[in-house]
Amino acid sequence: MKNTEDRDMAEIKKKEFTYRGKTLEELKKLDVREFAKYLKSSARRTALRRFQEIEDFVSRAKVKVNKNKPVRTHERSLIIVPEMVGMKINIHDGKSFVPTIVTGEMLGHRLGEFAITRGKVKHSKAGIGATKGSKFKAKK
């Protein structure tokens, strides 16, 4: 029983990443318009309409990566393509830049999905005057 479980786990680890039946190496050989054929309809339309913008971003990003400079962008609506996989991109969330490492599972999604714009609210104790009991307390 344990040997079969170990073999199954080893097989799962051996499986390399594929996207719609294509390996990452095969996808990296495709240009943006050819890769768009493998996307879902909404992302495909966006990629086909804005392919030049995506290609320009990828070429600028490659230049910055080669110079060991951070890739920073406000372009939250760009579709993630295979050439971006492995890059560290700082995506603007409205206040700061969120460092994000692009992985294969992100293909077809937009950059903005990985930089949350609304942070988690952390509530503390009630302020002075917030309750009837604290209404008459001194402010100092």
C-alpha positions as CSV (number, residue, x, y, z in Angstrom):
1,M,0.0,0.0,0.0
2,K,2.7,2.5,1.0
3,N,4.9,1.7,-2.0
4,T,2.0,2.5,-4.5
5,E,1.4,5.8,-2.7
6,D,5.1,6.6,-2.9
7,R,5.1,5.8,-6.6
8,D,2.0,8.0,-7.2
9,M,3.6,10.9,-5.4
10,A,6.8,10.5,-7.4
11,E,4.8,10.5,-10.7
12,I,3.0,13.7,-9.6
13,K,6.3,15.4,-8.9
14,K,7.7,14.3,-12.2
15,K,4.9,15.8,-14.2
16,E,6.0,19.0,-15.8
17,F,3.8,22.0,-16.3
18,T,1.5,22.0,-19.3
19,Y,-1.0,24.6,-20.5
20,R,-3.8,23.2,-22.7
21,G,-1.5,20.2,-23.6
22,K,1.5,22.3,-24.5
23,T,4.7,22.4,-22.4
24,L,6.2,25.7,-21.3
25,E,9.1,25.3,-23.7
26,E,6.7,24.9,-26.6
27,L,4.6,27.9,-25.5
28,K,7.7,30.1,-25.2
29,K,8.4,29.5,-28.9
30,L,5.0,31.0,-29.9
31,D,4.4,34.7,-30.4
32,V,1.5,36.5,-28.6
33,R,-1.0,36.0,-31.4
34,E,-0.3,32.3,-31.7
35,F,-0.5,31.9,-27.9
36,A,-3.8,33.7,-27.9
37,K,-5.4,30.7,-29.7
38,Y,-5.0,28.7,-26.5
39,L,-6.6,31.3,-24.2
40,K,-10.3,31.5,-23.1
41,S,-12.4,33.8,-25.2
42,S,-12.2,37.1,-23.2
43,A,-8.5,36.9,-22.7
44,R,-8.0,35.8,-26.3
45,R,-9.9,38.8,-27.7
46,T,-7.9,41.1,-25.4
47,A,-4.6,39.6,-26.4
48,L,-5.4,39.8,-30.1
49,R,-6.4,43.4,-29.8
50,R,-3.5,44.5,-27.7
51,F,-0.8,42.1,-28.9
52,Q,1.6,44.9,-29.8
53,E,1.3,46.4,-26.4
54,I,2.0,43.0,-24.8
55,E,5.0,42.4,-27.0
56,D,6.4,45.9,-26.3
57,F,6.1,45.3,-22.5
58,V,7.8,41.9,-22.8
59,S,10.7,43.4,-24.8
60,R,11.2,46.3,-22.3
61,A,11.0,43.9,-19.4
62,K,13.7,41.6,-20.9
63,V,16.0,44.6,-21.3
64,K,15.5,45.5,-17.7
65,V,16.0,42.0,-16.5
66,N,19.3,41.8,-18.4
67,K,20.4,45.0,-16.7
68,N,19.4,43.6,-13.3
69,K,16.9,46.4,-12.8
70,P,13.4,45.9,-11.4
71,V,10.5,45.7,-13.8
72,R,7.8,48.0,-12.5
73,T,4.5,48.6,-14.2
74,H,1.1,50.2,-13.8
75,E,-0.3,48.1,-16.6
76,R,-2.6,45.9,-14.5
77,S,-4.7,44.8,-17.5
78,L,-1.9,43.1,-19.5
79,I,-2.5,39.4,-20.2
80,I,0.3,37.1,-18.9
81,V,2.1,35.4,-21.8
82,P,4.7,32.5,-21.6
83,E,7.7,34.9,-22.2
84,M,6.9,36.5,-18.9
85,V,7.2,33.3,-16.9
86,G,10.1,33.5,-14.4
87,M,10.2,37.3,-14.4
88,K,9.9,39.3,-11.2
89,I,7.4,42.1,-12.0
90,N,6.5,44.8,-9.5
91,I,2.8,45.5,-10.1
92,H,1.3,48.8,-8.9
93,D,-1.7,48.3,-6.5
94,G,-2.7,52.0,-6.3
95,K,-0.4,52.7,-3.4
96,S,2.8,50.8,-3.8
97,F,4.4,48.2,-6.1
98,V,3.8,44.5,-5.2
99,P,6.7,42.2,-6.2
100,T,5.3,39.2,-8.1
101,I,7.2,36.3,-9.6
102,V,5.3,35.0,-12.7
103,T,4.7,31.3,-12.8
104,G,3.2,29.0,-15.4
105,E,-0.1,28.8,-13.5
106,M,-0.6,32.5,-14.1
107,L,-0.8,32.2,-17.9
108,G,-3.8,33.8,-19.4
109,H,-4.6,35.9,-16.3
110,R,-4.1,39.6,-16.0
111,L,-1.3,41.2,-14.0
112,G,-3.7,43.0,-11.7
113,E,-5.1,39.8,-10.4
114,F,-1.9,39.3,-8.4
115,A,-1.6,42.7,-6.8
116,I,-4.6,43.1,-4.5
117,T,-5.8,46.7,-4.4
118,R,-7.7,46.6,-1.1
119,G,-5.8,45.5,1.9
120,K,-7.2,43.6,4.9
121,V,-8.9,45.8,7.5
122,K,-7.4,45.5,10.9
123,H,-9.7,46.7,13.7
124,S,-8.4,47.8,17.0
125,K,-10.2,48.9,20.1
126,A,-12.9,51.5,19.9
127,G,-11.8,55.1,20.0
128,I,-12.7,57.7,22.6
129,G,-16.4,58.7,22.3
130,A,-17.2,55.7,20.2
131,T,-19.2,54.2,23.1
132,K,-21.4,55.7,25.8
133,G,-18.9,54.6,28.5
134,S,-16.0,56.4,26.9
135,K,-18.0,59.5,26.0
136,F,-16.8,61.5,29.1
137,K,-13.3,60.2,29.4
138,A,-10.4,62.6,29.1
139,K,-8.7,62.7,25.7
140,K,-5.3,62.7,27.3
